[in-house]
Structure formats: structure tokens, C-alpha cells
Amino acid sequence: MVNHLPTSSSSQRGICALMHSLGTFGPLLPLVIWAALRKSSPLVDTQGVEVVNFQIQATLIEVPVALASLFFFGGFPLLVFYFYRGGLSLWGAITTASKESFRYPAVVTRWIPNP
């Protein structure tokens, strides 16, 4: 889902893009940034929730994929998973940096409700 956000400043969009791109490495860094800056802007709050929800789900999926890679298939499934996670994070960062809100298409469970 893409929404244009004409009232957002470039620094807010930059923070959102940073949260999306740091999500490539897991949910901890985006969670810290979102928790620290969520009251500064509605854009940072909504995009932070979106990033954290996706990264929590991705981390929960990563564990069985890593076990399957370790015991059955070599490293291939884990490699594919990291390309998937990194690709969606990069897509979110680029979309958010270009004055649009980003919603991850693959989030099944919203652990943190949207504000």
C-alpha cells in the first residue's frame, strides 16, 4: 500500500529510510530508533511500526529456515531468505525516501498495532 506524504520533511523520510535499511540486519536497530523517535512524527511512528512488525516476522521465519539449511539443504534456503529480507528492506527504504509510505506486502501478523 503506497500513500503519498506531502507534509513529511526530508529528515523524517531519512529516518524512515534508515529504519527500513537497518532492518536488513534484524529487528533490534529499527526497534531502538522507532522507540526513541516515534513521538517526533506520525510518519516515523507508522513506518517504525511497519518495519518492526516485518522484522519480527522475518526473524521468526529465519529460525526454521536456518535449521532446514543446516540439516537438509546446505545454505541455499538461508541465502534465498536473506535476499528476500534484504530486498524488501531496500524496497521499503527507497519507497519511503521518495515521499511515499511503505507497507510490507508479506506481513501476516501485526505484532504491534498501527497507530
N, C-alpha and C positions, 0 to 999 in steps of 0.2 A: 504494500500500500504506500503510495507516494503522495505527500502533501507538500505544496509549496509553502514556504515560511518567509514571507517578505519582511517581517518585523524582526527577524533574528539578526544579531550582529555577527560580524565575521569572527570575533573571538569566541562567541558561543558555538558557532559552527565548527570552529577549530577544535574546541574542547570535545565536541561530539565526535568529530572525525578521529581524534586521538583515542577516545574510549573505544570506538569501533576497531581501530587498527591494533590497539593493545590487547583486544580480545583474542587475537590470534594466539597469544601465549597463555590463555586461560582466563577465568573469571575474576581473579584477585585484583589485578591492577584497575580494570574498569569499575569494579565494586568500590574500591577506595576513592577513586576520582568522583564517581557518582555520589557517594555518601558525603564527601566533602563539599561538593558544589551543587547539589540538587536544589537547594533553596535559592540559588542565584538566578535561575532562569527556568521557565517551564520547558523550553526546548532541551536543556541539559537533563532535566528530570525525566522527561518522557523517553529520550534516546538512551539515557543511562539505564532505565528500567528495561528497555528493549535489549540492550547489549547484555546486561546481566542475566536476563531470562534465557537468551540464546546460549550464553556461555555455560550456564549451569546445566542446561540440557545437553550441550555438546560434551561437557566433562562426564556426565553420567553415561553417555553413549561411548565415550572413549575407553572406559574400563573394560567392557566386554570385547570391544574391537581389539584392544591391546592384548587381551588374553587369547583371543582367537588367532591373532597374528603370531603370538609367541608359540603357541602349541600346535597350530594346524597349518597355517598358510604362509609362514615366513613373515616378512614385514610389509607385504603388499597391501592388505586391508588398512593397516595403520597409516601407510603413506597416502592412500586414497582419502582416508578420513582427514588427514592434516591438510590436504589440498582443498577439500570441501570446506573445512572450518576457516582456513585462511582466505579462500576465495570469497566466501560470504562476508567475512570481516572486512576485506578490502572493498567489496561492493558497497557495504554499509558506510565505510569511511568516505569513499568517493561520492556517493549519493548525498550524504549529509554535508559534505564540504561544498556541494554545488547548490545550496539553498533549498534542499528538499529533506523532508523527514523520511526515515527508512524504517521499515518493519520487516523483520526476518521472515521469509516465507515458510520456514521449516520448523517453527516453534510449536510444539504440540501442547505443552503445559506452561502456563504463565505462573511461575512461582511467586513473582512479585506483581501485584495488580498494577495496571497503568494508572497514573494519577489523573 
